[in-house]
C-alpha cells in the first residue's frame, strides 16, 4: 500500500507496518512516485480534513478554538487562512466564498470582511465572527462560520485542483 500525506503530524503517526509506504507529498503527484508500480490496482482518495486537524486548535481549522487561523495541510505552504482573509481583494474573496462555501451572500460577506480588516487584521475566529456580525440571524452564525471555514480551507489547500489532478492522472 502506498499512501500520500503532506501533513507532518500524519507522517509522524505512520502505522508500523512494512507493507505500508508513506510518502510525504500531495497525492496529486502520485505518478512521480509510482512509475515503477504501474499498473495500479486501485486508488482511494481520503479527501478533506482529519479529526486530528479539527481537534488540534493550533492548526487553525476549527471555529471551536480561538487560535490563529491557518488551515494549511502542508505547513511549508505560504498560503494560509490569514492571507486569504486579509490580503485577497474583495472580489477574489467573494468568489472563494461563493465557489467553495456556496454562500449566496458572498459579496456582502467579502465587503464586511474587507471593511473590518482595515481596522484590524482577521487573525482568529473571533475576529472573523465580529467582521461578519449581522450577516445572518444569530442562530445561523455557526453554520455560516462553518461554510466560510470550508471555503477558506479549500482555497488554502487548493483541494479541488488537487483532486482534479489526481483524477486526470489516474486515467
MDTraj code that builds the backbone (N, CA, C; nanometers):
import mdtraj as md
import numpy as np

residues = "UNK UNK UNK UNK UNK UNK UNK UNK UNK UNK UNK UNK UNK UNK UNK UNK UNK UNK UNK UNK UNK UNK UNK UNK UNK UNK UNK UNK UNK UNK UNK UNK UNK UNK UNK UNK UNK UNK UNK UNK UNK UNK UNK UNK UNK UNK UNK UNK UNK UNK UNK UNK UNK UNK UNK UNK UNK UNK UNK UNK UNK UNK UNK UNK UNK UNK UNK UNK UNK UNK UNK UNK UNK UNK UNK UNK UNK UNK UNK UNK UNK UNK UNK UNK UNK UNK UNK UNK UNK UNK UNK UNK UNK UNK UNK UNK UNK UNK UNK UNK UNK UNK UNK UNK UNK UNK UNK UNK UNK UNK UNK UNK UNK UNK UNK UNK UNK UNK UNK UNK UNK UNK UNK UNK UNK UNK UNK UNK UNK UNK UNK UNK UNK UNK UNK UNK UNK UNK UNK UNK UNK UNK UNK UNK UNK UNK UNK UNK UNK UNK UNK UNK UNK UNK UNK UNK UNK UNK UNK UNK UNK UNK UNK UNK UNK UNK UNK UNK UNK UNK UNK".split()
xyz = np.array([
    [0.0852, -0.1177, 0.0000],
    [0.0000, 0.0000, 0.0000],
    [0.0891, 0.1232, 0.0000],
    [0.0645, 0.2116, -0.0927],
    [0.1357, 0.3383, -0.0998],
    [0.0374, 0.4465, -0.0578],
    [0.0757, 0.5248, 0.0400],
    [-0.0112, 0.6309, 0.0904],
    [0.0622, 0.7638, 0.0813],
    [-0.0139, 0.8674, 0.0578],
    [0.0410, 1.0017, 0.0455],
    [-0.0214, 1.0908, 0.1509],
    [0.0614, 1.1726, 0.2137],
    [0.0120, 1.2749, 0.3051],
    [0.1145, 1.3858, 0.3088],
    [0.0656, 1.5086, 0.3154],
    [0.1550, 1.6232, 0.3206],
    [0.1628, 1.6817, 0.4612],
    [0.0862, 1.6278, 0.5538],
    [0.0796, 1.6767, 0.6906],
    [0.1880, 1.6086, 0.7745],
    [0.2799, 1.6881, 0.8275],
    [0.3905, 1.6337, 0.9080],
    [0.3403, 1.5516, 1.0262],
    [0.2306, 1.5929, 1.0868],
    [0.1777, 1.5195, 1.2027],
    [0.1216, 1.3835, 1.1612],
    [0.0623, 1.3756, 1.0448],
    [0.0139, 1.2466, 0.9940],
    [0.1320, 1.1547, 0.9632],
    [0.2359, 1.2110, 0.9063],
    [0.3567, 1.1334, 0.8763],
    [0.4161, 1.0774, 1.0057],
    [0.4173, 1.1595, 1.1094],
    [0.4732, 1.1164, 1.2384],
    [0.3916, 1.0035, 1.3015],
    [0.2663, 0.9883, 1.2618],
    [0.1791, 0.8850, 1.3180],
    [0.1640, 0.7640, 1.2264],
    [0.2622, 0.7424, 1.1401],
    [0.2592, 0.6303, 1.0454],
    [0.2443, 0.4976, 1.1194],
    [0.1607, 0.4140, 1.0649],
    [0.1436, 0.2804, 1.1215],
    [0.2712, 0.1996, 1.1016],
    [0.3127, 0.1242, 1.2018],
    [0.4351, 0.0430, 1.1886],
    [0.4064, -0.0877, 1.1134],
    [0.3931, -0.0772, 0.9832],
    [0.3636, -0.1936, 0.9001],
    [0.4518, -0.1850, 0.7759],
    [0.5353, -0.2854, 0.7552],
    [0.6302, -0.2816, 0.6439],
    [0.5611, -0.2868, 0.5070],
    [0.4341, -0.3246, 0.5035],
    [0.3608, -0.3267, 0.3760],
    [0.3148, -0.1874, 0.3349],
    [0.3258, -0.0905, 0.4271],
    [0.2823, 0.0467, 0.4014],
    [0.4024, 0.1358, 0.3712],
    [0.3972, 0.2016, 0.2580],
    [0.4961, 0.3033, 0.2239],
    [0.4244, 0.4375, 0.2279],
    [0.4637, 0.5228, 0.3205],
    [0.4016, 0.6542, 0.3364],
    [0.4924, 0.7584, 0.2722],
    [0.4379, 0.8305, 0.1775],
    [0.5133, 0.9273, 0.1004],
    [0.4679, 1.0670, 0.1389],
    [0.5645, 1.1511, 0.1803],
    [0.5304, 1.2880, 0.2196],
    [0.5176, 1.3735, 0.0944],
    [0.3961, 1.3802, 0.0457],
    [0.3671, 1.4574, -0.0740],
    [0.2159, 1.4660, -0.0879],
    [0.1729, 1.5575, -0.1691],
    [0.0325, 1.5664, -0.2032],
    [0.0014, 1.4542, -0.3014],
    [-0.1140, 1.3917, -0.2876],
    [-0.1456, 1.2776, -0.3742],
    [-0.1607, 1.3147, -0.5212],
    [-0.1718, 1.4434, -0.5522],
    [-0.1807, 1.4809, -0.6932],
    [-0.0528, 1.4445, -0.7698],
    [0.0573, 1.4232, -0.6964],
    [0.1852, 1.3905, -0.7596],
    [0.2150, 1.2405, -0.7578],
    [0.1120, 1.1581, -0.7409],
    [0.1346, 1.0146, -0.7251],
    [0.2114, 0.9541, -0.8422],
    [0.1896, 1.0044, -0.9628],
    [0.2581, 0.9481, -1.0799],
    [0.4096, 0.9614, -1.0687],
    [0.4561, 1.0708, -1.0092],
    [0.6003, 1.0930, -0.9941],
    [0.6653, 0.9875, -0.9053],
    [0.5891, 0.9323, -0.8128],
    [0.6444, 0.8388, -0.7150],
    [0.6173, 0.6924, -0.7501],
    [0.5191, 0.6689, -0.8328],
    [0.4760, 0.5309, -0.8543],
    [0.4962, 0.4811, -0.9976],
    [0.5883, 0.5399, -1.0694],
    [0.6100, 0.4999, -1.2096],
    [0.6440, 0.3522, -1.2226],
    [0.7207, 0.2977, -1.1277],
    [0.7592, 0.1569, -1.1348],
    [0.6479, 0.0638, -1.0885],
    [0.5461, 0.1176, -1.0233],
    [0.4402, 0.0352, -0.9659],
    [0.3262, 0.0134, -1.0660],
    [0.3204, 0.0945, -1.1687],
    [0.2103, 0.0888, -1.2643],
    [0.2105, -0.0471, -1.3325],
    [0.0998, -0.1190, -1.3503],
    [-0.0357, -0.0711, -1.3266],
    [-0.0728, -0.0723, -1.1785],
    [-0.1553, 0.0222, -1.1442],
    [-0.2047, 0.0357, -1.0070],
    [-0.3395, -0.0345, -0.9984],
    [-0.3588, -0.1115, -0.8928],
    [-0.4827, -0.1887, -0.8781],
    [-0.6019, -0.1030, -0.8387],
    [-0.5771, 0.0052, -0.7664],
    [-0.6879, 0.0899, -0.7236],
    [-0.6364, 0.2146, -0.6559],
    [-0.7234, 0.3139, -0.6496],
    [-0.6891, 0.4398, -0.5836],
    [-0.8020, 0.4737, -0.4873],
    [-0.7641, 0.5053, -0.3669],
    [-0.8589, 0.5517, -0.2661],
    [-0.8105, 0.6890, -0.2208],
    [-0.8904, 0.7907, -0.2415],
    [-0.8521, 0.9266, -0.2028],
    [-0.9288, 0.9662, -0.0777],
    [-0.8548, 0.9962, 0.0264],
    [-0.9129, 1.0459, 0.1511],
    [-0.9138, 1.1980, 0.1390],
    [-1.0289, 1.2516, 0.1067],
    [-1.0411, 1.3933, 0.0741],
    [-1.0863, 1.4706, 0.1978],
    [-1.0218, 1.5841, 0.2199],
    [-1.0666, 1.6721, 0.3271],
    [-0.9740, 1.6720, 0.4463],
    [-1.0334, 1.6970, 0.5600],
    [-0.9586, 1.7217, 0.6828],
    [-0.9808, 1.6060, 0.7796],
    [-0.8793, 1.5758, 0.8587],
    [-0.8935, 1.4699, 0.9585],
    [-0.9457, 1.5278, 1.0893],
    [-0.9992, 1.4426, 1.1728],
    [-1.0485, 1.4887, 1.3029],
    [-0.9333, 1.5458, 1.3853],
    [-0.8131, 1.4927, 1.3659],
    [-0.6973, 1.5464, 1.4388],
    [-0.6750, 1.6930, 1.4037],
    [-0.6885, 1.7266, 1.2769],
    [-0.6674, 1.8652, 1.2352],
    [-0.7737, 1.9567, 1.2960],
    [-0.8975, 1.9091, 1.3046],
    [-1.0025, 1.9882, 1.3683],
    [-0.9806, 2.0003, 1.5187],
    [-0.9317, 1.8934, 1.5805],
    [-0.9155, 1.8906, 1.7264],
    [-0.7894, 1.9597, 1.7754],
    [-0.6930, 1.9795, 1.6884],
    [-0.5694, 2.0486, 1.7259],
    [-0.5904, 2.1979, 1.6998],
    [-0.6334, 2.2682, 1.8024],
    [-0.6694, 2.4088, 1.7878],
    [-0.5626, 2.4945, 1.7239],
    [-0.4375, 2.4662, 1.7528],
    [-0.3265, 2.5453, 1.6995],
    [-0.3136, 2.5349, 1.5474],
    [-0.3812, 2.4375, 1.4862],
    [-0.3755, 2.4232, 1.3403],
    [-0.4668, 2.5228, 1.2694],
    [-0.5600, 2.5848, 1.3442],
    [-0.6448, 2.6888, 1.2873],
    [-0.7493, 2.6411, 1.1892],
    [-0.7982, 2.5174, 1.2049],
    [-0.9006, 2.4613, 1.1173],
    [-1.0414, 2.4731, 1.1744],
    [-1.0538, 2.5005, 1.3032],
    [-1.1818, 2.4871, 1.3711],
    [-1.2333, 2.6192, 1.4269],
    [-1.3653, 2.6340, 1.4238],
    [-1.4282, 2.7519, 1.4838],
    [-1.4350, 2.7385, 1.6357],
    [-1.4026, 2.6218, 1.6891],
    [-1.4136, 2.5984, 1.8334],
    [-1.3024, 2.6617, 1.9156],
    [-1.1915, 2.6930, 1.8524],
    [-1.0757, 2.7410, 1.9265],
    [-1.0391, 2.8824, 1.8834],
    [-1.0027, 2.9629, 1.9781],
    [-0.9588, 3.0999, 1.9486],
    [-0.8076, 3.1019, 1.9289],
    [-0.7675, 3.0337, 1.8257],
    [-0.6274, 3.0249, 1.7860],
    [-0.6120, 3.0954, 1.6519],
    [-0.4904, 3.1327, 1.6147],
    [-0.4700, 3.1949, 1.4837],
    [-0.5181, 3.1045, 1.3701],
    [-0.5889, 3.1634, 1.2752],
    [-0.6395, 3.0900, 1.1601],
    [-0.5226, 3.0516, 1.0700],
    [-0.5200, 2.9264, 1.0280],
    [-0.4114, 2.8773, 0.9441],
    [-0.4680, 2.7907, 0.8326],
    [-0.5122, 2.6714, 0.8655],
    [-0.5790, 2.5770, 0.7751],
    [-0.4899, 2.5125, 0.6709],
    [-0.3588, 2.5190, 0.6874],
    [-0.2684, 2.4535, 0.5916],
    [-0.2529, 2.3066, 0.6255],
    [-0.2726, 2.2221, 0.5278],
    [-0.2434, 2.0803, 0.5459],
    [-0.0934, 2.0564, 0.5338],
    [-0.0283, 2.1378, 0.4535],
    [0.1165, 2.1331, 0.4381],
    [0.1717, 2.2610, 0.5005],
    [0.2338, 2.2480, 0.6163],
    [0.2808, 2.3659, 0.6903],
    [0.3903, 2.4445, 0.6191],
    [0.4478, 2.3882, 0.5136],
    [0.5503, 2.4623, 0.4415],
    [0.4902, 2.5561, 0.3360],
    [0.3619, 2.5437, 0.3122],
    [0.2947, 2.6306, 0.2158],
    [0.2878, 2.7735, 0.2689],
    [0.3030, 2.8711, 0.1807],
    [0.2974, 3.0114, 0.2226],
    [0.1547, 3.0610, 0.2373],
    [0.0620, 3.0061, 0.1609],
    [-0.0764, 3.0498, 0.1665],
    [-0.1445, 2.9883, 0.2872],
    [-0.2019, 3.0734, 0.3710],
    [-0.2800, 3.0251, 0.4844],
    [-0.4097, 3.1057, 0.4929],
    [-0.4931, 3.0734, 0.5899],
    [-0.6243, 3.1374, 0.6024],
    [-0.6133, 3.2875, 0.6267],
    [-0.5143, 3.3304, 0.7015],
    [-0.4986, 3.4736, 0.7278],
    [-0.4663, 3.5502, 0.5998],
    [-0.3876, 3.4909, 0.5118],
    [-0.3563, 3.5551, 0.3845],
    [-0.4841, 3.5713, 0.3024],
    [-0.5650, 3.4670, 0.2963],
    [-0.6901, 3.4733, 0.2203],
    [-0.7796, 3.5833, 0.2769],
    [-0.7950, 3.5863, 0.4071],
    [-0.8871, 3.6822, 0.4696],
    [-0.8348, 3.8255, 0.4691],
    [-0.7054, 3.8429, 0.4781],
    [-0.6504, 3.9782, 0.4927],
    [-0.5884, 4.0369, 0.3662],
    [-0.5492, 3.9519, 0.2715],
    [-0.4769, 4.0010, 0.1548],
    [-0.5526, 3.9869, 0.0226],
    [-0.6481, 3.8958, 0.0150],
    [-0.7237, 3.8816, -0.1096],
    [-0.8081, 4.0068, -0.1302],
    [-0.8179, 4.0505, -0.2557],
    [-0.9070, 4.1644, -0.2797],
    [-1.0513, 4.1168, -0.2615],
    [-1.1394, 4.2118, -0.2460],
    [-1.2782, 4.1826, -0.2118],
    [-1.3458, 4.0898, -0.3131],
    [-1.3209, 4.1109, -0.4404],
    [-1.3825, 4.0289, -0.5449],
    [-1.3325, 3.8852, -0.5386],
    [-1.2014, 3.8695, -0.5243],
    [-1.1446, 3.7345, -0.5166],
    [-1.1958, 3.6615, -0.3923],
    [-1.2045, 3.7317, -0.2805],
    [-1.2564, 3.6715, -0.1574],
    [-1.4025, 3.6312, -0.1754],
    [-1.4828, 3.7168, -0.2373],
    [-1.6235, 3.6843, -0.2625],
    [-1.6353, 3.5595, -0.3491],
    [-1.5502, 3.5486, -0.4499],
    [-1.5529, 3.4309, -0.5376],
    [-1.5185, 3.3029, -0.4621],
    [-1.4201, 3.3096, -0.3725],
    [-1.3838, 3.1939, -0.2904],
    [-1.5031, 3.1521, -0.2043],
    [-1.5656, 3.2481, -0.1392],
    [-1.6795, 3.2182, -0.0513],
    [-1.7970, 3.1605, -0.1296],
    [-1.8176, 3.2105, -0.2501],
    [-1.9284, 3.1626, -0.3318],
    [-1.9005, 3.0234, -0.3883],
    [-1.7820, 3.0060, -0.4481],
    [-1.7500, 2.8800, -0.5146],
    [-1.7314, 2.7642, -0.4177],
    [-1.6610, 2.7885, -0.3080],
    [-1.6238, 2.6784, -0.2186],
    [-1.7094, 2.6686, -0.0929],
    [-1.7830, 2.7736, -0.0621],
    [-1.8708, 2.7692, 0.0546],
    [-2.0168, 2.7731, 0.0172],
    [-2.0433, 2.7911, -0.1140],
    [-2.1798, 2.8016, -0.1646],
    [-2.2600, 2.9072, -0.0882],
    [-2.1935, 3.0184, -0.0618],
    [-2.2555, 3.1271, 0.0124],
    [-2.3106, 3.2301, -0.0863],
    [-2.4416, 3.2383, -0.0908],
    [-2.5061, 3.3270, -0.1872],
    [-2.4949, 3.4738, -0.1477],
    [-2.4590, 3.4994, -0.0244],
    [-2.4342, 3.6369, 0.0205],
    [-2.2837, 3.6646, 0.0259],
    [-2.2093, 3.5994, -0.0620],
    [-2.0631, 3.6078, -0.0601],
    [-2.0118, 3.7500, -0.0807],
    [-2.0769, 3.8267, -0.1637],
    [-2.0322, 3.9645, -0.1891],
    [-2.0492, 4.0498, -0.0635],
    [-2.1614, 4.0327, 0.0033],
    [-2.1852, 4.1062, 0.1281],
    [-2.0818, 4.0651, 0.2342],
    [-2.0558, 3.9368, 0.2450],
    [-1.9584, 3.8882, 0.3428],
    [-1.8186, 3.9411, 0.3113],
    [-1.7787, 3.9349, 0.1847],
    [-1.6468, 3.9842, 0.1450],
    [-1.6351, 4.1343, 0.1731],
    [-1.7421, 4.2083, 0.1488],
    [-1.7421, 4.3520, 0.1779],
    [-1.7205, 4.3762, 0.3266],
    [-1.7934, 4.3025, 0.4103],
    [-1.7809, 4.3187, 0.5558],
    [-1.6407, 4.2812, 0.6040],
    [-1.5861, 4.1742, 0.5497],
    [-1.4519, 4.1305, 0.5883],
    [-1.3492, 4.2354, 0.5461],
    [-1.3617, 4.2840, 0.4228],
    [-1.2676, 4.3858, 0.3724],
    [-1.2757, 4.5137, 0.4557],
    [-1.3939, 4.5498, 0.4945],
    [-1.4127, 4.6701, 0.5762],
    [-1.3526, 4.6508, 0.7160],
    [-1.3761, 4.5344, 0.7749],
    [-1.3270, 4.5066, 0.9104],
    [-1.1752, 4.4979, 0.9165],
    [-1.1133, 4.4427, 0.8139],
    [-0.9680, 4.4236, 0.8170],
    [-0.8911, 4.5543, 0.8019],
    [-0.9586, 4.6598, 0.7639],
    [-0.8945, 4.7918, 0.7606],
    [-0.8589, 4.8344, 0.9032],
    [-0.9472, 4.8041, 0.9961],
    [-0.9269, 4.8398, 1.1365],
    [-0.8334, 4.7424, 1.2083],
    [-0.8503, 4.6134, 1.1763],
    [-0.7736, 4.5097, 1.2463],
    [-0.7668, 4.3854, 1.1582],
    [-0.6470, 4.3288, 1.1434],
    [-0.6341, 4.2041, 1.0677],
    [-0.7207, 4.0961, 1.1299],
    [-0.7712, 4.0093, 1.0448],
    [-0.8528, 3.8971, 1.0909],
    [-0.7575, 3.7817, 1.1175],
    [-0.7368, 3.7545, 1.2447],
    [-0.6384, 3.6551, 1.2887],
    [-0.7064, 3.5310, 1.3464],
    [-0.8157, 3.5498, 1.4197],
    [-0.8810, 3.4412, 1.4927],
    [-1.0270, 3.4280, 1.4494],
    [-1.0903, 3.3169, 1.4865],
    [-1.2340, 3.3042, 1.4591],
    [-1.3159, 3.4197, 1.5183],
    [-1.2768, 3.4689, 1.6352],
    [-1.3498, 3.5809, 1.6959],
    [-1.3426, 3.7054, 1.6081],
    [-1.2262, 3.7326, 1.5492],
    [-1.2135, 3.8462, 1.4574],
    [-1.3063, 3.8293, 1.3373],
    [-1.3125, 3.7090, 1.2845],
    [-1.3985, 3.6822, 1.1694],
    [-1.5452, 3.6941, 1.2083],
    [-1.5808, 3.6376, 1.3234],
    [-1.7180, 3.6468, 1.3728],
    [-1.7624, 3.7918, 1.3849],
    [-1.6745, 3.8736, 1.4393],
    [-1.7044, 4.0161, 1.4566],
    [-1.7188, 4.0841, 1.3203],
    [-1.6356, 4.0482, 1.2240],
    [-1.6399, 4.1096, 1.0914],
    [-1.7710, 4.0819, 1.0194],
    [-1.8252, 3.9629, 1.0353],
    [-1.9464, 3.9245, 0.9612],
    [-2.0729, 3.9398, 1.0446],
    [-2.0584, 3.9932, 1.1629],
    [-2.1720, 4.0091, 1.2545],
    [-2.2893, 4.0760, 1.1828],
    [-2.4081, 4.0206, 1.2038],
    [-2.5286, 4.0759, 1.1437],
    [-2.5581, 4.0261, 1.0036],
    [-2.4734, 3.9407, 0.9495],
    [-2.4948, 3.8885, 0.8135],
    [-2.6082, 3.7871, 0.8084],
    [-2.6274, 3.7174, 0.9179],
    [-2.7361, 3.6195, 0.9292],
    [-2.7949, 3.6294, 1.0698],
    [-2.9062, 3.5645, 1.0906],
    [-2.9668, 3.5615, 1.2237],
    [-2.8716, 3.4896, 1.3191],
    [-2.8701, 3.5322, 1.4464],
    [-2.7740, 3.4754, 1.5427],
    [-2.7717, 3.3225, 1.5485],
    [-2.8861, 3.2580, 1.5358],
    [-2.8884, 3.1119, 1.5449],
    [-2.8278, 3.0441, 1.4211],
    [-2.8010, 3.1213, 1.3150],
    [-2.7398, 3.0660, 1.1934],
    [-2.5912, 3.0999, 1.1808],
    [-2.5363, 3.1741, 1.2779],
    [-2.3962, 3.2164, 1.2698],
    [-2.2987, 3.0993, 1.2655],
    [-2.3246, 2.9968, 1.3450],
    [-2.2335, 2.8818, 1.3470],
    [-2.2278, 2.8155, 1.2091],
    [-2.3437, 2.7949, 1.1460],
    [-2.3476, 2.7345, 1.0125],
    [-2.2737, 2.8211, 0.9115],
    [-2.2903, 2.9526, 0.9229],
    [-2.2210, 3.0448, 0.8333],
    [-2.0701, 3.0346, 0.8525],
    [-2.0260, 3.0324, 0.9767],
    [-1.8822, 3.0205, 1.0038],
    [-1.8262, 2.8899, 0.9476],
    [-1.9002, 2.7813, 0.9620],
    [-1.8551, 2.6521, 0.9105],
    [-1.8384, 2.6595, 0.7586],
    [-1.9316, 2.7213, 0.6887],
    [-1.9224, 2.7333, 0.5433],
    [-1.8062, 2.8238, 0.5022],
    [-1.7857, 2.9315, 0.5766],
    [-1.6724, 3.0204, 0.5469],
    [-1.5412, 2.9460, 0.5688],
    [-1.5314, 2.8717, 0.6792],
    [-1.4100, 2.7949, 0.7063],
    [-1.3852, 2.6913, 0.5966],
    [-1.4922, 2.6247, 0.5532],
    [-1.4788, 2.5268, 0.4450],
    [-1.4231, 2.5935, 0.3204],
    [-1.4793, 2.7069, 0.2833],
    [-1.4361, 2.7772, 0.1628],
    [-1.2893, 2.8172, 0.1724],
    [-1.2511, 2.8701, 0.2851],
    [-1.1126, 2.9150, 0.3031],
    [-1.0174, 2.7965, 0.3015],
    [-1.0553, 2.6882, 0.3683],
    [-0.9708, 2.5681, 0.3716],
    [-0.9505, 2.5123, 0.2316],
    [-1.0562, 2.5054, 0.1523],
    [-1.0452, 2.4552, 0.0152],
    [-0.9511, 2.5437, -0.0650],
    [-0.9617, 2.6750, -0.0475],
    [-0.8742, 2.7681, -0.1187],
    [-0.7290, 2.7526, -0.0742],
    [-0.7063, 2.7503, 0.0554],
    [-0.5700, 2.7424, 0.1091],
    [-0.4985, 2.6179, 0.0587],
    [-0.5694, 2.5077, 0.0518],
    [-0.5079, 2.3804, 0.0155],
    [-0.5310, 2.3412, -0.1307],
    [-0.5957, 2.4293, -0.2070],
    [-0.6212, 2.4067, -0.3490],
    [-0.6841, 2.2700, -0.3715],
    [-0.7784, 2.2337, -0.2844],
    [-0.8312, 2.0983, -0.2790],
    [-0.8982, 2.0507, -0.4070],
    [-0.9724, 2.1362, -0.4741],
    [-1.0418, 2.0908, -0.5952],
    [-0.9455, 2.0684, -0.7111],
    [-0.8456, 2.1538, -0.7242],
    [-0.7464, 2.1354, -0.8309],
    [-0.6611, 2.0112, -0.8045],
    [-0.6308, 1.9856, -0.6783],
    [-0.5537, 1.8667, -0.6418],
    [-0.6327, 1.7410, -0.6766],
    [-0.7607, 1.7405, -0.6435],
    [-0.8452, 1.6263, -0.6761],
    [-0.8564, 1.6081, -0.8277],
    [-0.8726, 1.7187, -0.8978],
    [-0.8803, 1.7137, -1.0438],
    [-0.7530, 1.6520, -1.1026],
    [-0.6370, 1.6952, -1.0506],
    [-0.5095, 1.6394, -1.0987],
    [-0.4996, 1.4907, -1.0717],
    [-0.5469, 1.4468, -0.9547],
    [-0.5457, 1.3034, -0.9230],
    [-0.6342, 1.2273, -1.0203],
    [-0.7535, 1.2763, -1.0431],
    [-0.8455, 1.2072, -1.1316],
    [-0.7937, 1.2008, -1.2753],
    [-0.7403, 1.3116, -1.3234],
    [-0.6843, 1.3124, -1.4587],
    [-0.5632, 1.2212, -1.4685],
    [-0.4784, 1.2215, -1.3663],
    [-0.3610, 1.1358, -1.3663],
    [-0.3951, 0.9891, -1.3551],
    [-0.5073, 0.9582, -1.2934],
    [-0.5440, 0.8186, -1.2734],
    [-0.5873, 0.7509, -1.4038],
    [-0.6229, 0.8317, -1.5024],
    [-0.6615, 0.7731, -1.6321],
    [-0.5435, 0.7017, -1.6962],
])
top = md.Topology()
chain = top.add_chain()
for i, resn in enumerate(residues, 1):
    res = top.add_residue(resn, chain, resSeq=i)
    for name in ("N", "CA", "C"):
        top.add_atom(name, md.element.get_by_symbol(name[0]), res)
traj = md.Trajectory(xyz[None], top)
